[in-house]
Amino acid sequence: MTAQIIDGKAFAATVREKVAGHVARLKEEHNITPGLAVVLVGEDPASQVYVRSKGKQTVEVGMNSYEHKLDVDTSEADLLALIDQLNNDKDVHGILVQLPLPGHLNEDLVINSIDPAKDVDGFHISNVGLLGTGQKSMVPCTPLGCLMMLRDHHGSLSGMDAVVIGRSNIVGKPMAQLLLGDSCTVTIAHSRTKDLPDVVRRADIVVAAVGRPEMVPGDWIKEGATVIDVGINRIERDGKNKLVGDVDYASCAEVAGAITPVPGGVGPMTIACLLANTVTACCRANALAEPEGLTA
Ligand code: NDP
């Protein structure tokens, strides 16, 4: 079998189109422009690239983008004061604090100071609890993007066996909750899992979120399974820098029914889902109907 490629780049473009359409309607019919505030502390090069890309795409779909760039030695009190100001700003519907934060800042404290209704990353403890109990919440962007692609590919996920490799708070755990919410039978694997190849071989859906280049070979994959590769790993091969996922694409694509490539799979969906979450947050803040197909 040669796997169908799930084109995250193209899918993300359709998500952005939907978001843009909804933003246009909010402006026309309600005179409301959704706004996303992104806070960056310090000058981490990767974070700077992400923040720039988020700001650009926010503007492209017609929303307002507010960028707050703070010095690397910004105090916790000053950062919390800024978040408080954004929490109370009615033009700001989504707030994202770019992680990682410099070591002197308490990430949990900072994230949990964001108004949960504006927490478009879905990392606030209230949103984690709401998702875990199957209630309406803001859903972390990367797993939301994976879920959207899976739903688009399969229609219903009900009854499917899903294995999520990785149990981080930002990808693995919320991914598992979302799959459970769609009535999959879910296994979460991690570094202490015994017989990982056998566990993965049971799965109709494999989501790899490990951070280890090409760790999952094709012979771990059940014939016809769907493979979602969240990993983004920079490696050097043949003297060139290359981006690879957590699965060995070539061998997995021979066995899988469908697979996301790296780059061009999950990656582009993450920012698209951030925009989707911002428009959702704006609709909820204004007691307006939420856009369909953009939430979990
Ligand atoms: P973390 O490092 O927080 O978590 C990695 C998880 O993988 C842990 O739960 C760890 O287990 C598990 N793990 C590590 N080694 C093994 C192993 N040998 N076998 C089984 N499980 C293992 O990573 P993240 O969840 O933040 O990110 C995962 C990957 O996804 C990274 O490559 C990251 O760059 C990428 N990513 C991509 C995004 C996108 O937009 N496409 C967004 C976010 C992340 P344990 O808990 O036992 O240590």
Boltz pocket constraint, residues with backbone or C-beta under 6 A from the ligand:
constraints:
  - pocket:
      binder: B
      contacts: [[A, 142], [A, 165], [A, 166], [A, 167], [A, 168], [A, 169], [A, 170], [A, 171], [A, 172], [A, 189], [A, 190], [A, 191], [A, 192], [A, 193], [A, 196], [A, 208], [A, 209], [A, 210], [A, 211], [A, 212], [A, 229], [A, 230], [A, 231], [A, 232], [A, 233], [A, 266], [A, 267], [A, 270]]
      max_distance: 6.0
